[in-house]
Amino acid sequence: MRYSVDIAGVANLTSDMVARVDEVASDVAEALSAVDDATDALRAHAVDVAAALDAVFAVRRASGPGVSAKSRQLLAAVQQATLEYAMGDEQMSTQTSAVTPDAPGRGFGPVAR
C-alpha cells in the first residue's frame, strides 16, 4: 500500500478554513447582536413574545459561539496530524536510506513491479 499526504494542500486548506472560521465567528457575533436588538424591541412591546424568543434563542446562544472554537480545535488537530505524518515520513526515509543493502538480514530488496 502507498499513502501520501499533500502537505501543501492540507496547509492551504486549513489556512482557508481558519479564515472561514473567523468569518463564522464574526457572523455569529453579528447574529447575536441582531437577536439582542430584536429581543429588546419586543420586550418593550410584547413581554410574552420576548420570553418565547428568549427560549428559542437560548439554544443558539449556547451553541453558536462554540462553533468557531470547535472548528479551530478540529483544524489544529488536522494540522498537527499532518505535521506528525510528515515528520514520521521523513524519519522513516532517513532510517531506510541509512540501511546498507549488503548488510546480511537487513535492508529492503528491490520492489517487484
Residue frames as qw, qx, qy, qz and C-alpha x, y, z in Angstrom:
[[0.000, 0.889, 0.459, 0.000, 0.00, 0.00, 0.00],
 [0.399, 0.175, -0.012, 0.900, 1.09, 3.50, -0.66],
 [0.156, -0.859, -0.454, 0.180, -0.08, 6.54, 1.20],
 [0.396, 0.183, 0.020, 0.900, 0.70, 10.12, 0.61],
 [0.099, -0.821, -0.442, 0.347, -0.41, 13.41, 2.00],
 [0.359, 0.634, 0.169, 0.664, -0.32, 16.62, 0.03],
 [0.446, -0.448, -0.410, 0.658, 1.14, 18.67, 2.85],
 [0.066, -0.054, 0.129, 0.988, 0.98, 21.95, 0.97],
 [0.339, -0.378, -0.608, -0.610, -2.61, 21.18, 0.04],
 [0.514, -0.559, -0.622, 0.190, -3.52, 20.46, 3.66],
 [0.335, -0.320, -0.214, 0.860, -1.76, 23.65, 4.77],
 [0.093, -0.116, -0.330, -0.932, -3.63, 25.70, 2.17],
 [0.441, -0.468, -0.676, -0.361, -6.94, 24.06, 3.03],
 [0.492, -0.545, -0.548, 0.401, -6.54, 24.61, 6.77],
 [0.208, -0.176, -0.043, 0.961, -5.44, 28.22, 6.21],
 [0.249, -0.267, -0.474, -0.801, -8.53, 28.83, 4.10],
 [0.520, -0.510, -0.678, -0.099, -10.69, 27.12, 6.71],
 [0.392, -0.371, -0.415, 0.732, -9.23, 29.25, 9.52],
 [0.037, 0.006, -0.151, -0.988, -10.27, 32.33, 7.56],
 [0.439, -0.356, -0.606, -0.559, -13.76, 30.90, 7.06],
 [0.521, -0.461, -0.656, 0.292, -14.00, 30.04, 10.79],
 [0.210, -0.228, -0.216, 0.926, -13.09, 33.63, 11.61],
 [0.257, -0.160, -0.382, -0.873, -15.88, 34.76, 9.29],
 [0.528, -0.432, -0.710, -0.176, -18.29, 32.39, 11.05],
 [0.413, -0.384, -0.525, 0.638, -17.29, 33.81, 14.44],
 [0.001, 0.102, -0.032, -0.994, -17.94, 37.31, 13.13],
 [0.401, -0.254, -0.580, -0.662, -21.28, 36.26, 11.63],
 [0.507, -0.440, -0.725, 0.155, -22.31, 34.62, 14.91],
 [0.254, -0.317, -0.351, 0.843, -21.47, 37.80, 16.82],
 [0.182, -0.013, -0.262, -0.948, -23.48, 39.90, 14.35],
 [0.479, -0.337, -0.712, -0.388, -26.41, 37.48, 14.54],
 [0.443, -0.438, -0.655, 0.428, -26.39, 37.58, 18.35],
 [0.081, -0.201, -0.125, 0.968, -26.33, 41.37, 18.25],
 [0.349, -0.150, -0.477, -0.793, -29.36, 41.33, 15.91],
 [0.511, -0.401, -0.760, -0.028, -31.09, 38.90, 18.25],
 [0.301, -0.353, -0.482, 0.743, -30.40, 41.23, 21.17],
 [0.117, 0.066, -0.135, -0.982, -31.84, 44.16, 19.21],
 [0.465, -0.252, -0.638, -0.561, -34.94, 42.20, 18.23],
 [0.497, -0.397, -0.731, 0.246, -35.44, 40.89, 21.74],
 [0.176, -0.254, -0.318, 0.896, -35.04, 44.37, 23.24],
 [0.274, -0.059, -0.309, -0.909, -37.60, 45.77, 20.82],
 [0.550, -0.320, -0.698, -0.329, -40.06, 43.01, 21.64],
 [0.389, -0.299, -0.668, 0.559, -39.54, 43.37, 25.37],
 [0.046, 0.122, 0.136, -0.982, -40.73, 46.92, 25.10],
 [0.504, 0.051, -0.251, -0.825, -43.93, 45.85, 23.33],
 [0.874, -0.071, -0.302, -0.373, -44.64, 42.19, 23.94],
 [0.349, -0.582, 0.683, -0.272, -43.27, 40.56, 27.07],
 [0.863, 0.006, 0.471, -0.186, -44.74, 37.13, 26.30],
 [0.796, 0.600, -0.064, 0.055, -43.33, 37.06, 22.78],
 [0.142, 0.795, -0.542, 0.232, -39.94, 38.15, 24.07],
 [0.602, -0.408, 0.644, -0.238, -39.91, 35.30, 26.60],
 [0.914, 0.268, 0.297, -0.068, -40.74, 32.79, 23.87],
 [0.594, 0.751, -0.243, 0.157, -37.98, 34.18, 21.66],
 [0.210, -0.725, 0.613, -0.231, -35.51, 34.06, 24.54],
 [0.809, -0.157, 0.548, -0.142, -36.28, 30.35, 24.95],
 [0.848, 0.509, 0.131, 0.071, -35.71, 29.72, 21.24],
 [0.377, 0.832, -0.322, 0.247, -32.59, 31.84, 21.04],
 [0.575, -0.671, 0.450, -0.124, -31.06, 30.36, 24.21],
 [0.924, 0.038, 0.339, 0.171, -30.05, 27.23, 22.32],
 [0.634, 0.668, 0.036, 0.388, -28.33, 29.24, 19.59],
 [0.155, -0.906, 0.291, -0.267, -26.72, 31.49, 22.16],
 [0.738, -0.486, 0.469, 0.002, -25.18, 28.42, 23.75],
 [0.854, 0.132, 0.428, 0.265, -24.17, 26.61, 20.55],
 [0.483, 0.863, 0.065, 0.129, -23.33, 29.48, 18.18],
 [0.064, -0.897, 0.434, -0.048, -20.16, 30.82, 19.78],
 [0.696, -0.371, 0.612, 0.053, -18.85, 27.28, 20.28],
 [0.840, 0.505, 0.196, 0.029, -18.95, 26.53, 16.56],
 [0.411, 0.835, -0.321, 0.179, -15.88, 28.58, 15.76],
 [0.365, -0.660, 0.631, -0.185, -13.94, 27.32, 18.79],
 [0.846, -0.016, 0.529, -0.063, -14.72, 23.69, 17.94],
 [0.748, 0.657, 0.038, 0.083, -13.80, 24.29, 14.30],
 [0.115, 0.851, -0.485, 0.165, -10.47, 25.80, 15.34],
 [0.611, -0.427, 0.654, -0.130, -9.77, 22.74, 17.52],
 [0.881, 0.299, 0.366, -0.007, -10.55, 20.45, 14.60],
 [0.560, 0.802, -0.157, 0.138, -8.31, 22.41, 12.23],
 [0.189, -0.768, 0.591, -0.161, -5.49, 22.41, 14.78],
 [0.778, -0.176, 0.598, -0.076, -5.81, 18.63, 15.07],
 [0.816, 0.548, 0.169, 0.075, -5.64, 18.24, 11.27],
 [0.275, 0.873, -0.363, 0.173, -2.56, 20.46, 11.13],
 [0.449, -0.603, 0.640, -0.159, -0.89, 18.52, 13.97],
 [0.874, 0.077, 0.479, -0.030, -1.68, 15.14, 12.39],
 [0.692, 0.712, -0.020, 0.120, -0.27, 16.33, 9.05],
 [0.011, 0.843, -0.503, 0.189, 2.88, 17.60, 10.73],
 [0.645, -0.392, 0.644, -0.126, 3.35, 14.32, 12.60],
 [0.885, 0.366, 0.288, 0.010, 2.79, 12.38, 9.37],
 [0.498, 0.820, -0.228, 0.164, 5.42, 14.44, 7.56],
 [0.227, -0.735, 0.606, -0.202, 7.89, 14.09, 10.43],
 [0.802, -0.142, 0.571, -0.105, 7.30, 10.32, 10.61],
 [0.814, 0.564, 0.123, 0.057, 7.68, 10.02, 6.85],
 [0.255, 0.856, -0.408, 0.188, 10.94, 11.98, 6.98],
 [0.486, -0.558, 0.647, -0.181, 12.22, 9.83, 9.86],
 [0.888, 0.120, 0.442, -0.042, 11.32, 6.61, 8.03],
 [0.668, 0.733, -0.074, 0.108, 13.00, 7.87, 4.85],
 [0.004, -0.819, 0.539, -0.197, 16.15, 8.78, 6.76],
 [0.645, -0.361, 0.655, -0.155, 16.29, 5.43, 8.55],
 [0.885, 0.345, 0.312, -0.033, 15.60, 3.48, 5.37],
 [0.556, 0.787, -0.221, 0.149, 18.28, 5.26, 3.38],
 [0.236, -0.748, 0.592, -0.184, 20.78, 4.65, 6.20],
 [0.872, -0.117, 0.471, -0.065, 20.44, 0.85, 5.82],
 [0.048, 0.561, -0.698, -0.442, 23.20, -0.62, 3.66],
 [0.838, 0.235, -0.189, -0.455, 21.98, -3.05, 1.01],
 [0.631, 0.340, -0.692, 0.081, 24.86, -5.51, 1.57],
 [0.271, -0.355, 0.693, -0.566, 24.25, -5.95, 5.32],
 [0.295, -0.103, -0.937, -0.152, 23.03, -9.54, 5.87],
 [0.210, -0.515, -0.810, 0.187, 19.43, -9.76, 7.01],
 [0.046, -0.629, -0.275, 0.726, 18.91, -6.03, 6.77],
 [0.054, 0.292, -0.395, -0.869, 17.66, -3.58, 4.25],
 [0.669, 0.463, 0.379, -0.441, 14.99, -3.80, 1.66],
 [0.507, 0.028, 0.706, 0.494, 15.33, -5.65, -1.56],
 [0.082, 0.010, -0.447, -0.891, 14.16, -4.41, -4.91],
 [0.518, 0.293, 0.442, -0.672, 10.47, -3.75, -5.16],
 [0.347, 0.210, 0.857, 0.319, 8.74, -6.18, -7.51],
 [0.286, 0.321, -0.097, -0.898, 6.84, -4.41, -10.24]]
